Amino acid sequence: MNKNSLEDALWVFNHSNPNIIPSYVVSGIMPANILGIKKLIYLPNNDPKKTLDFYRPKKIIVSKVFHNSVLTFVEQARKEGVKVISIFDDWNFDRHSKTDNTLINLSLAKVSDLIVVKTQAASEVLKKNTNFNSIVIPDMTRFKVAPASWKIDTPPRLIWFGMQSNHDSLIQQLTAIDNLKFKTKLKIVTNYSNELKLILNNKYKKIELEIIEWHPNFNIEISNSNIVIIPYPKDKERLVKSSNRIIDSMNLGRFVVLSDVKQFSEFRNFSYFGNIAQGVDWAVNNKNKIEHLVRSAQQYVKEKYSQEVVSKMWQKIIEEI
């Protein structure tokens, strides 16, 4: 490791509580900690010149932007000869989407020396809409590897975890799951859990729901389940999402039922890749075929998405810029 090239780097976050932002954790806080890179939370009331004078970085890595003040900071950094690496999450170029951030992202991209996105699909979308090139560095696994399990209980214990922005993708699947021939237990781990309870409680006959508030040790909830369901609508918003929920589930040794979306086709051979309810039904009726899928998925994720592998990708681009 070129120690000096990392000592003069600064990882910049711009949310007051970065630990609650999943992408900040797995593509910011964790790699920064592993590589020993200094971290900064830059908020609207901060002075860009004083901040730069204090840290004196030669390189900054700018995580997902939430406010325009970051642009002022980056522009000042560029004036002082600082190299800028910008990370773009969920840049879908859909003006109807609640997660699109094109106005601020475009301004930042124009003053960046290097652009990082999470998936090849996101890179292609960015190139198509802006003609900017980008480097793909995926999210890393959040947790240590857990013992694999291919047991399917009766009724099967399902889990869905994610943020409120993906509630619609889950709700769309529940009627079909409720129409299966057998009962299921479904645990939902999310933010705004009370709102979701009001929408879903007492609505389904054969799904036993347990809805709990998101917490940082949600890996425990995954490890106590049999099947992770990860539905993705085929829309612009989900096309540029990272694979973090998929890789965490596989790393924790659980069977994954995943929608057949092109951006995640690499996981086709390690999951049930298709209709969510049909995947749950398949798992219940093909228990003897699950062990191979779970074991091979866990190995695949270890080789491509482990903390060691992904942190080396970050180290390489930071050293070379």
TORMIVEX-968004 format. One line per 8 residues: number of its first residue (from 1); for each residue x, y, z of C-alpha. Coordinates in Angstrom, 1 decimal. Example, Ala and Ser with C-alpha at 12.3 -4.5 7.8 and 13.67 -1.06 7.14 Angstrom:
2
1	12.3/-4.5/7.8  13.7/-1.1/7.1
END
This chain:
321
1	0.0/0.0/0.0  1.2/3.5/-0.9  0.6/5.0/2.5  1.2/8.6/1.5  -1.4/8.4/-1.3  -4.1/7.4/1.2  -3.0/9.7/4.0  -3.6/12.8/1.8
9	-7.1/11.6/0.9  -10.3/12.8/2.5  -13.7/11.0/2.3  -16.5/13.5/2.3  -20.1/12.8/3.5  -22.8/15.4/3.6  -25.6/14.0/5.7  -25.7/14.7/9.4
17	-26.0/11.1/10.3  -24.2/9.1/7.6  -24.5/5.8/9.5  -28.2/5.6/8.6  -27.5/5.8/4.9  -26.8/2.2/3.6  -24.8/3.4/0.6  -22.7/5.6/2.9
25	-21.8/2.7/5.1  -20.8/0.1/2.5  -19.3/2.5/-0.1  -17.9/5.1/2.2  -17.5/4.6/5.9  -16.4/0.9/5.6  -13.8/1.3/2.9  -12.5/4.5/4.5
33	-12.0/2.7/7.8  -10.4/-0.3/6.2  -7.9/1.9/4.2  -7.3/4.4/7.0  -8.7/7.4/5.1  -9.8/10.5/7.0  -13.5/11.2/7.0  -15.5/14.5/7.0
41	-19.2/15.3/7.4  -19.6/18.5/5.4  -22.8/20.4/6.2  -24.4/23.6/4.8  -23.0/25.8/7.6  -19.4/24.7/7.0  -16.9/27.0/5.4  -15.2/25.4/2.4
49	-11.9/27.3/2.5  -11.4/26.8/6.3  -12.3/23.1/6.0  -9.8/22.6/3.2  -7.1/24.6/5.1  -7.7/22.3/8.1  -7.5/19.0/6.3  -5.2/19.9/3.4
57	-6.2/17.0/1.2  -4.8/16.3/-2.2  -7.7/14.0/-3.1  -11.4/14.0/-2.0  -13.9/11.2/-2.4  -17.4/12.7/-2.4  -20.2/10.3/-1.4  -23.9/10.7/-2.5
65	-24.8/14.4/-2.4  -27.8/15.7/-0.4  -27.3/19.4/-0.5  -25.9/22.1/-2.9  -23.3/23.3/-0.4  -21.1/20.3/-1.3  -20.7/21.8/-4.8  -19.2/25.0/-3.3
73	-16.8/22.9/-1.3  -15.8/20.8/-4.4  -15.3/23.9/-6.6  -13.0/25.4/-3.9  -11.1/22.1/-3.7  -10.6/22.2/-7.5  -9.3/25.8/-7.3  -6.7/24.5/-4.8
81	-5.6/21.7/-7.1  -7.4/18.9/-5.2  -8.4/15.8/-7.2  -12.1/14.9/-7.0  -13.6/11.4/-7.1  -17.4/11.5/-7.0  -19.8/8.6/-6.2  -23.2/8.6/-7.7
89	-26.0/6.4/-6.3  -29.4/5.9/-7.9  -28.9/8.5/-10.7  -31.8/7.3/-12.9  -32.5/10.4/-15.0  -36.2/10.0/-14.4  -37.6/13.4/-13.6  -40.7/11.7/-12.2
97	-38.7/9.7/-9.7  -38.4/10.7/-6.1  -34.8/9.6/-6.0  -33.5/11.4/-9.1  -31.0/14.1/-8.3  -29.9/15.1/-11.8  -29.5/18.9/-11.3  -27.0/18.6/-8.5
105	-25.4/15.4/-9.8  -24.7/16.9/-13.2  -23.0/20.0/-11.7  -20.8/17.7/-9.6  -20.0/15.3/-12.4  -18.7/18.2/-14.6  -16.0/19.1/-12.0  -15.0/15.6/-11.1
113	-11.8/14.0/-12.1  -13.3/10.5/-11.7  -16.8/9.2/-11.4  -17.7/6.0/-9.6  -21.0/4.1/-9.8  -22.1/0.8/-8.3  -23.1/-1.4/-11.2  -22.4/-1.8/-14.9
121	-26.1/-0.9/-15.6  -25.7/2.4/-13.8  -22.5/3.1/-15.8  -24.3/2.5/-19.0  -27.3/4.7/-18.0  -24.8/7.5/-17.1  -23.0/7.2/-20.3  -26.2/7.2/-22.4
129	-27.6/10.3/-20.7  -24.4/12.4/-20.2  -21.6/10.8/-22.2  -19.5/10.7/-19.0  -17.3/7.7/-18.4  -17.3/6.0/-15.0  -15.6/3.3/-13.0  -17.7/0.6/-11.4
137	-16.9/-0.2/-7.8  -19.7/-2.2/-6.1  -20.9/-2.0/-2.6  -19.0/-4.4/-0.3  -20.6/-6.9/2.0  -21.6/-5.3/5.2  -21.3/-8.2/7.6  -18.9/-11.0/8.3
145	-19.8/-14.3/6.5  -22.3/-16.4/8.4  -22.9/-20.1/8.5  -25.0/-21.2/5.5  -28.4/-22.7/6.0  -30.8/-24.3/3.5  -33.4/-25.4/6.0  -37.0/-24.5/5.1
153	-39.4/-24.5/8.0  -43.1/-25.1/8.0  -44.4/-22.5/7.5  -41.4/-21.0/5.7  -39.9/-18.0/7.3  -39.4/-15.2/4.7  -37.7/-11.9/5.2  -37.7/-8.6/3.2
161	-35.5/-5.8/4.3  -35.0/-2.3/2.8  -35.8/1.3/2.9  -39.2/3.1/2.5  -38.4/3.9/-1.1  -38.8/0.2/-1.9  -42.0/-0.5/0.0  -43.9/-0.4/-3.3
169	-41.8/-3.3/-4.7  -42.7/-5.4/-1.7  -46.4/-4.6/-1.5  -46.9/-5.6/-5.2  -45.8/-9.1/-4.3  -47.9/-9.8/-1.2  -51.2/-10.8/-2.8  -49.5/-13.5/-4.9
177	-47.7/-14.8/-1.8  -50.9/-14.9/0.1  -52.5/-16.9/-2.6  -49.9/-19.8/-2.3  -51.3/-23.1/-1.1  -49.4/-22.9/2.2  -49.0/-20.3/5.0  -45.9/-18.2/5.3
185	-44.3/-16.1/8.0  -42.9/-12.8/6.6  -40.6/-10.5/8.6  -40.2/-7.0/7.3  -37.2/-4.8/8.4  -37.5/-1.2/7.3  -37.7/2.4/8.3  -41.1/4.0/8.7
193	-42.3/0.7/9.9  -45.3/2.1/11.7  -46.6/3.6/8.4  -46.2/0.2/6.7  -48.1/-1.5/9.6  -51.1/0.7/9.0  -51.1/-0.3/5.3  -50.5/-4.0/5.6
201	-51.9/-5.3/9.0  -54.9/-7.6/8.8  -54.9/-7.5/5.1  -53.6/-11.0/4.3  -55.1/-14.4/5.4  -52.1/-16.8/5.0  -49.2/-14.4/5.6  -48.2/-14.0/9.3
209	-46.6/-10.5/9.2  -43.9/-9.2/11.6  -42.9/-5.6/10.8  -39.9/-4.2/12.8  -38.0/-0.9/12.5  -34.7/-1.0/10.7  -31.6/-1.4/12.9  -27.9/-1.7/12.1
217	-27.7/-5.3/13.2  -30.4/-6.5/10.8  -28.1/-9.4/9.8  -29.5/-11.2/12.9  -33.0/-11.0/11.4  -31.7/-12.4/8.1  -29.9/-15.3/9.8  -33.1/-16.2/11.6
225	-35.0/-16.6/8.3  -35.1/-19.2/5.6  -35.7/-17.2/2.4  -34.9/-13.6/1.5  -37.3/-12.1/-1.0  -35.9/-9.2/-3.1  -38.4/-8.0/-5.7  -37.4/-5.4/-8.3
233	-39.8/-3.7/-10.6  -38.5/-3.1/-14.1  -38.3/0.6/-13.9  -35.7/3.4/-14.3  -35.4/3.9/-10.6  -34.5/0.3/-9.8  -32.3/-0.2/-12.9  -29.5/1.8/-11.3
241	-29.7/0.4/-7.7  -26.8/-1.4/-6.2  -26.7/-5.1/-5.4  -26.2/-4.6/-1.6  -29.3/-6.4/-0.4  -28.5/-9.4/-2.7  -24.9/-9.7/-1.7  -25.6/-9.3/2.0
249	-28.3/-12.0/1.9  -26.0/-14.4/0.0  -23.0/-13.6/2.2  -25.2/-14.5/5.3  -25.9/-17.9/3.7  -29.6/-17.6/3.0  -31.6/-18.6/-0.1  -32.6/-15.6/-2.2
257	-35.6/-15.3/-4.4  -34.9/-12.4/-6.8  -36.8/-10.8/-9.6  -35.5/-11.5/-13.1  -34.1/-8.1/-13.9  -31.3/-7.7/-16.3  -29.1/-5.5/-14.1  -28.7/-8.5/-11.7
265	-28.5/-11.3/-14.2  -25.1/-12.3/-12.7  -27.0/-13.8/-9.8  -29.2/-16.0/-12.0  -27.2/-19.1/-11.1  -27.2/-18.5/-7.4  -30.8/-17.8/-6.6  -34.4/-18.3/-7.8
273	-34.4/-15.7/-10.5  -37.9/-14.9/-11.5  -41.4/-14.4/-10.1  -41.2/-13.9/-6.3  -44.3/-16.0/-5.2  -43.3/-18.7/-7.6  -39.8/-18.7/-6.2  -41.1/-19.2/-2.7
281	-43.3/-22.0/-3.9  -40.3/-23.6/-5.7  -38.1/-23.4/-2.6  -40.8/-25.1/-0.4  -41.1/-27.9/-3.0  -37.5/-28.3/-3.9  -35.7/-28.3/-0.6  -33.1/-30.7/-1.8
289	-31.8/-28.3/-4.5  -31.3/-25.3/-2.2  -28.0/-26.3/-0.6  -26.0/-26.1/-3.8  -27.4/-22.7/-4.6  -26.8/-21.2/-1.1  -23.2/-22.6/-1.0  -22.2/-21.4/-4.5
297	-23.8/-18.0/-3.9  -21.9/-17.5/-0.7  -18.6/-18.4/-2.5  -19.4/-16.1/-5.5  -20.0/-13.1/-3.2  -16.8/-13.8/-1.3  -14.8/-13.7/-4.5  -16.4/-10.6/-5.9
305	-17.9/-8.5/-3.2  -16.0/-9.1/0.1  -14.6/-6.2/2.1  -11.1/-7.2/1.1  -11.8/-7.4/-2.6  -13.8/-4.1/-2.8  -11.5/-2.1/-0.6  -8.6/-3.0/-2.9
313	-10.6/-1.6/-5.8  -11.0/1.7/-3.9  -7.3/1.7/-3.0  -6.2/1.3/-6.6  -8.2/4.2/-8.0  -7.3/6.6/-5.0  -3.6/5.8/-5.4  -3.6/6.2/-9.2
321	-5.7/9.4/-9.6
END
